[in-house]
Structures are given as structure tokens and as C-alpha cells.
Amino acid sequence: MIDARAIYKESIPVLSVCAMISVFSGLFLGNNEDLLKMLPGILVIVPSFNAINGNVSSVIASRLSSALHMGLIKPDFRRSKTLESNVYAMAITSVLSFFMLGLAAAALNSFFGGEAESFFLFPVVTFFSGLVTISVLILLAIFASYMIYRNGIDPDNVVVPILTTVGDFMGIGVLLLITGMVL
């Protein structure tokens, strides 16, 4: 039986903190206006980039939560076939998605008259930014799911908002950092 009060009790504090962090993500993006003016196509990538981060990290968190509830994995940080297959599947999916996003952004940039030099920039920036962010998010998904489950809280209620918020904030930061390094 679903206990709505328990869900609210577990979710509301986490969602409140996540909302505040999301505001800082927007402020951080706005404070990097100079970099965005140099390569405005990066701004177009941000929503899709954050969506990939959120989608992949949410999927692995949900799969880990289900595996924990069903007893397929234990929250003890030991290697398991279930955990490894989920991590590999999510890593491969995300890396391919980030590379394809970079190619799509490069093609659109070229189509709308962008500089030819930036054609290779988009796939490189999105690939490496995605590799960094998704690696951290997968590790955070495992750590948060295990620790929250150990404390008797349902990971389904709190881990996904944590991951998507951290992914948005970190994704913007890493994307801008790597873009700045490449330029």
C-alpha cells in the first residue's frame, strides 16, 4: 500500500533544496554571457545536454532502486552483475547520445551559417562534457541509492530529484568549462 504521507515527508525537503539549487544553475549560466556570445550554439545544446543527463541518471537510479527493493543487489558497494550491466548500459547510451547531440548541433550551426571551425568543436565539447558529467552522476546514483536505502528511505522518492538537479548544475558548469578550454 502506498503511504502518501511518507512520500511527501521524504520528497518535500529534497525538492525544496533542489529548487534553490536550480535557481543557481540559471544564475551561473547567465554569469557566463561572454563565453556564450563567443559560441552561441552552446546555449542551444544546454537543454538537450541536461535532458540526457537527467534521463540517464534517472533511469539508472530507478533501476537501482528496483533492484534494491527486489533484493537483486545489496547496498554494500560490492560488485554485482546487475549493477555492472546497468552501469555499462547507461554509460554506452549516454556517450552515444552526447556524441550525436554534438553532431546535430554542429550540423545545425553549419546550416545557419556558423563558422566552419566550430563544426568539430560541438561534438568534442558535448562528448567530453557528457563523459565527465555522466560518470559523476552514475557514481552519485549508486552512492545515493545505497545510502538512502540503508537509512530506510525509498530511493524512488529522493534520488531522481537529487540527480537531475546536480546534473543540471554540474552539466552547465562542465559544458562551459570545457568550451572555455577548447576555445
Helices and strands as residue ranges (DSSP letters): H 4-30, H 33-38, H 41-70, H 81-111, G 116-119, H 121-150, H 155-182
